[in-house]
Amino acid sequence: MWLSRFALIVLLATLASCGFHLQGAPTMPEEMRRTYIASVDRYSLFYRELHRELITAGVNVVDVESNATATFSIYFDDTDQRVLSVSARNVPTEYEVFYTVRYGLQSGEEALLDVQDLTLTRDYTYDETLVLGKAKEEQSLREAIAQDLVRIVLKQITTQ
């Protein structure tokens, strides 16, 4: 009993001394208090994740650009996959899923975030006998990549 309490105290002291802090919602710039997301595809994984995370961060995401104090523009939003390796029978054995976005952030005439491209990739092995499971794995990878892209973008915004 006392050993487990001692271990807990040591763990807490170690975490406190290393500077570990839980990361909360990012603090957005004041110019983004009412933000419009300009995008051709309002149903993409990136758009939906960005929309959700901005609301979580306290940003009022508006539906009309004229009501916005800032505009987050998504110029390009695409995800796909490519074959990385094939077997001796010329059957794909490994794929790479990639997600690319081109975006920028403006408040009036001021660029809060210059237009930039960002691509993230993940790879996974493929087994033709597990088609349904691999399709689910691919979709999960796309969702994880979209979440990572949004985290990177939000980090860029908050560090400007």
Sequence and secondary structure as in RCSB ss.txt:
>XXXX:A:sequence
MWLSRFALIVLLATLASCGFHLQGAPTMPEEMRRTYIASVDRYSLFYRELHRELITAGVNVVDVESNATATFSIY
FDDTDQRVLSVSARNVPTEYEVFYTVRYGLQSGEEALLDVQDLTLTRDYTYDETLVLGKAKEEQSLREAIAQDLV
RIVLKQITTQ
>XXXX:A:secstr
 HHHHHHHHHHHHHHHHTT     S    GGGSEEEEEES TTSHHHHHHHHHHHHTT EEESSGGG SEEEEEE
EEEEEEEEEEE TTS EEEEEEEEEEEEEEEETTEEEEEEEEEEEEEEEE  GGGHHHHHHHHHHHHHHHHHHHH
HHHHHHHHT 
